[in-house]
Amino acid sequence: MSTKKEHHSNLQQLHIDKNRIPKHVAIIMDGNGRWAQKRRLPRLVGHRAGVENLREIIEVSAEIGIKILTLYAFSTENWKRPKVEIDALMNLLVEYLNKEIKVLHQKNIKIIAIGDIYSLPPKPQKAVLQAIDLTRDNTGLLVNIALNYSGRNELVYAFKRLFSDVQKGILQIENVNEKTIGNYLYTAELSDPDLLIRTSGELRISNFLLWQLAYTEFWFTDILWPDFKKEHLLKAIYSYQKRERRYGAVSNNIKEE
């Protein structure tokens, strides 16, 4: 396990400002299958390597001060994969939570999940709900797992609930604004991601957090997820800190004439 002194040294080496660590980092963990194929191994071996990689990334995120880590673990589109692979992924999810949850709990890490959790098979659904319940009162890093998740489905879910409240008279249509819609999303209690990381070289967001990523900074890398380590996370944060987040405004570096 890395010490706090070692992490402080890593931050200094990359000139990372520990006071400007992004509050919320989202990661599309892509490339497990290709990682295995490059080694002429079954895809399941790649998925297992990807799951095992979570330990280091979660640990580093907690130690450097990230408050929320959202992980895109399984999309609604992933159900199109072969049943053998889907079953293996679900089994890995259960295995990981059963193996790691006590350690995560001891480290004060809180687990939540977004997506249609109640449509998961019984065993993974139970494992996820137990992890959420066990860590409910923890106050450290919040690990938000996107499971059976779709950005478009989330918007449909939100709009249906919003329209229902309008019909019931709970909400007036003229009072609907961006904040109102945000309150009906899965992520209602969370801040929007400051930084999105996608591994494996793909340059798209794949139906992930479509509303929430409006002003998020993106960082893409060719590194496959099982090879994504502490130093790569720190590089992403270093890149993030070099950018100026203007939210549509004029840059502070541009002088008015």
PLY file of the C-alpha trace (Angstrom):
ply
format ascii 1.0
element vertex 257
property float x
property float y
property float z
element edge 256
property int vertex1
property int vertex2
end_header
0.00 0.00 0.00
1.31 3.46 -0.89
1.93 5.90 1.94
0.57 9.44 2.11
4.17 10.67 1.82
4.60 8.79 -1.47
1.36 10.24 -2.86
2.44 13.76 -1.85
5.72 13.14 -3.71
3.82 11.99 -6.82
1.70 15.14 -6.72
4.82 17.29 -6.44
6.56 15.51 -9.34
3.67 16.33 -11.67
3.22 19.81 -10.16
-0.32 18.89 -9.15
-2.05 21.42 -6.92
-3.49 19.38 -4.05
-5.96 22.23 -3.45
-7.43 21.88 -6.96
-8.12 18.15 -7.10
-11.36 17.56 -9.06
-14.22 16.87 -6.67
-15.96 14.36 -8.94
-14.15 12.08 -11.40
-16.06 9.75 -13.72
-14.35 6.88 -15.55
-15.45 4.81 -18.54
-13.44 1.68 -17.85
-12.91 0.37 -21.37
-10.54 -2.15 -22.95
-10.73 -5.30 -20.83
-11.51 -7.52 -23.82
-8.77 -6.04 -26.00
-6.30 -6.36 -23.12
-7.01 -10.09 -23.02
-6.98 -10.52 -26.80
-3.54 -8.88 -27.05
-2.31 -11.61 -24.72
-4.26 -14.35 -26.50
-6.32 -14.91 -23.39
-10.10 -15.34 -22.94
-12.05 -12.09 -22.57
-13.05 -13.13 -19.06
-9.40 -12.90 -17.99
-9.40 -9.29 -19.14
-12.57 -8.53 -17.21
-11.08 -10.08 -14.08
-7.91 -7.98 -14.52
-10.09 -4.90 -14.91
-11.99 -5.64 -11.69
-8.77 -6.23 -9.78
-7.49 -2.88 -11.03
-10.28 -1.12 -9.18
-8.53 -1.59 -5.84
-5.61 0.71 -6.73
-7.70 3.39 -8.44
-10.19 3.59 -5.56
-7.36 3.70 -3.02
-5.49 6.47 -4.83
-8.68 8.47 -5.41
-9.42 8.41 -1.69
-5.88 9.35 -0.67
-5.47 12.33 -3.01
-8.80 13.86 -2.03
-11.29 13.03 -4.79
-14.75 13.14 -3.20
-16.82 11.23 -5.78
-15.65 8.49 -8.16
-18.26 7.34 -10.69
-17.42 4.09 -12.50
-19.23 2.96 -15.66
-19.38 -0.76 -14.92
-22.23 -2.17 -17.03
-24.47 -0.41 -19.54
-27.92 -1.41 -20.74
-26.30 -2.03 -24.15
-23.98 -4.63 -22.59
-26.92 -7.06 -22.42
-26.34 -7.56 -26.17
-23.12 -9.45 -25.41
-23.01 -13.27 -25.37
-24.81 -14.78 -22.37
-21.63 -16.53 -21.23
-19.83 -13.18 -20.99
-22.77 -11.47 -19.25
-23.00 -14.26 -16.67
-19.26 -14.01 -16.07
-19.48 -10.23 -15.57
-22.32 -10.61 -13.08
-20.38 -13.28 -11.19
-17.32 -11.02 -11.10
-19.42 -8.20 -9.67
-20.68 -10.44 -6.87
-17.20 -11.83 -6.23
-15.63 -8.37 -6.08
-18.21 -6.94 -3.69
-18.12 -9.97 -1.41
-14.32 -9.86 -1.34
-13.70 -6.13 -1.05
-16.68 -4.60 0.72
-15.40 -5.12 4.27
-12.08 -3.44 3.41
-13.87 -0.56 1.66
-16.13 -0.17 4.67
-13.13 -0.07 7.04
-11.64 2.69 4.88
-14.83 4.76 5.32
-15.71 4.45 1.61
-19.38 4.79 0.72
-20.92 2.75 -2.12
-23.93 3.88 -4.13
-25.23 2.82 -7.54
-27.10 4.41 -10.43
-29.06 2.65 -13.14
-31.87 0.10 -13.18
-30.45 -1.92 -10.28
-33.70 -3.78 -9.66
-33.57 -5.39 -13.10
-30.25 -7.07 -12.35
-30.25 -10.83 -11.66
-30.96 -11.70 -7.99
-27.39 -12.41 -6.83
-25.68 -9.25 -8.17
-28.68 -7.17 -7.14
-28.43 -8.51 -3.58
-24.65 -7.95 -3.45
-25.01 -4.34 -4.62
-27.83 -3.53 -2.20
-25.93 -5.09 0.71
-22.83 -3.02 -0.13
-24.93 0.14 -0.26
-26.60 -0.67 3.05
-23.34 -1.58 4.84
-21.55 1.63 3.82
-24.57 3.95 4.02
-23.22 6.08 6.88
-19.60 6.30 5.70
-18.24 9.78 5.04
-15.12 9.17 2.92
-14.79 8.72 -0.84
-18.15 8.06 -2.48
-17.85 5.32 -5.11
-20.80 5.55 -7.46
-21.21 2.44 -9.63
-23.19 2.79 -12.87
-24.85 -0.61 -13.35
-27.43 -1.49 -15.98
-27.12 2.20 -16.79
-28.07 4.26 -19.85
-27.90 8.04 -20.07
-30.98 8.18 -22.31
-32.91 5.82 -20.04
-32.02 8.04 -17.10
-33.52 11.05 -18.87
-36.68 9.10 -19.70
-36.88 8.01 -16.05
-36.45 11.61 -14.89
-38.98 13.09 -17.31
-41.63 10.50 -16.47
-41.32 11.30 -12.76
-41.31 15.02 -13.47
-44.40 14.84 -15.71
-46.17 12.71 -13.11
-45.56 15.37 -10.46
-46.82 18.06 -12.84
-50.02 16.07 -13.45
-50.52 15.63 -9.70
-50.06 19.35 -9.12
-46.92 18.80 -7.04
-44.86 20.75 -9.57
-45.88 23.71 -11.73
-44.70 23.50 -15.35
-43.54 27.12 -15.32
-41.20 26.28 -12.45
-39.35 23.58 -14.40
-35.73 24.55 -15.08
-32.30 22.91 -15.28
-32.07 22.52 -11.52
-35.52 20.95 -11.38
-34.61 18.35 -14.01
-31.36 17.61 -12.19
-33.35 16.82 -9.07
-35.14 13.99 -10.89
-31.99 12.27 -12.16
-30.29 9.27 -10.56
-27.52 11.66 -9.57
-29.77 14.22 -7.84
-27.64 14.21 -4.69
-24.30 14.44 -6.53
-22.37 17.26 -8.14
-21.70 16.93 -11.87
-18.37 15.33 -12.85
-15.46 17.74 -13.12
-13.36 15.26 -15.09
-14.29 12.31 -17.33
-11.61 9.73 -18.12
-12.04 7.14 -20.85
-9.49 4.40 -21.42
-8.74 2.25 -24.52
-8.52 5.01 -27.14
-12.23 5.35 -27.90
-13.34 8.97 -28.33
-17.01 8.88 -27.33
-19.08 8.90 -24.14
-21.22 5.84 -24.99
-24.54 6.99 -23.54
-22.97 7.90 -20.19
-24.21 10.77 -17.99
-25.58 12.71 -20.96
-27.04 15.51 -18.84
-24.29 15.67 -16.24
-21.33 15.93 -18.63
-22.41 19.29 -20.11
-19.34 21.15 -18.80
-17.11 18.26 -17.77
-13.47 18.21 -18.89
-12.61 15.06 -20.93
-9.35 13.11 -20.85
-8.88 10.23 -23.28
-6.06 7.69 -23.26
-5.06 4.69 -25.39
-4.21 2.75 -22.23
-6.47 -0.26 -21.71
-8.32 -0.30 -18.41
-6.38 -3.16 -16.73
-3.17 -1.17 -17.38
-4.57 2.14 -16.07
-2.63 2.85 -12.88
-2.01 5.53 -10.30
0.38 7.48 -12.53
-2.21 7.69 -15.32
-4.87 9.02 -12.95
-2.44 11.65 -11.76
-1.61 12.62 -15.36
-5.32 13.07 -16.07
-5.64 15.33 -13.04
-2.55 17.27 -14.08
-4.11 17.85 -17.50
-7.37 18.91 -15.86
-5.59 21.47 -13.69
-3.90 23.09 -16.70
-7.29 23.87 -18.27
-9.46 26.91 -17.69
-13.10 26.03 -17.01
-15.12 28.95 -18.41
-18.66 27.49 -18.53
-19.36 29.57 -21.63
-17.86 32.80 -20.27
-14.90 34.73 -21.68
-11.45 33.61 -20.57
-9.95 35.50 -17.66
-6.79 35.75 -19.75
-8.50 37.83 -22.45
-8.36 41.56 -21.79
-11.24 43.80 -22.78
-10.33 46.42 -25.36
0 1
1 2
2 3
3 4
4 5
5 6
6 7
7 8
8 9
9 10
10 11
11 12
12 13
13 14
14 15
15 16
16 17
17 18
18 19
19 20
20 21
21 22
22 23
23 24
24 25
25 26
26 27
27 28
28 29
29 30
30 31
31 32
32 33
33 34
34 35
35 36
36 37
37 38
38 39
39 40
40 41
41 42
42 43
43 44
44 45
45 46
46 47
47 48
48 49
49 50
50 51
51 52
52 53
53 54
54 55
55 56
56 57
57 58
58 59
59 60
60 61
61 62
62 63
63 64
64 65
65 66
66 67
67 68
68 69
69 70
70 71
71 72
72 73
73 74
74 75
75 76
76 77
77 78
78 79
79 80
80 81
81 82
82 83
83 84
84 85
85 86
86 87
87 88
88 89
89 90
90 91
91 92
92 93
93 94
94 95
95 96
96 97
97 98
98 99
99 100
100 101
101 102
102 103
103 104
104 105
105 106
106 107
107 108
108 109
109 110
110 111
111 112
112 113
113 114
114 115
115 116
116 117
117 118
118 119
119 120
120 121
121 122
122 123
123 124
124 125
125 126
126 127
127 128
128 129
129 130
130 131
131 132
132 133
133 134
134 135
135 136
136 137
137 138
138 139
139 140
140 141
141 142
142 143
143 144
144 145
145 146
146 147
147 148
148 149
149 150
150 151
151 152
152 153
153 154
154 155
155 156
156 157
157 158
158 159
159 160
160 161
161 162
162 163
163 164
164 165
165 166
166 167
167 168
168 169
169 170
170 171
171 172
172 173
173 174
174 175
175 176
176 177
177 178
178 179
179 180
180 181
181 182
182 183
183 184
184 185
185 186
186 187
187 188
188 189
189 190
190 191
191 192
192 193
193 194
194 195
195 196
196 197
197 198
198 199
199 200
200 201
201 202
202 203
203 204
204 205
205 206
206 207
207 208
208 209
209 210
210 211
211 212
212 213
213 214
214 215
215 216
216 217
217 218
218 219
219 220
220 221
221 222
222 223
223 224
224 225
225 226
226 227
227 228
228 229
229 230
230 231
231 232
232 233
233 234
234 235
235 236
236 237
237 238
238 239
239 240
240 241
241 242
242 243
243 244
244 245
245 246
246 247
247 248
248 249
249 250
250 251
251 252
252 253
253 254
254 255
255 256
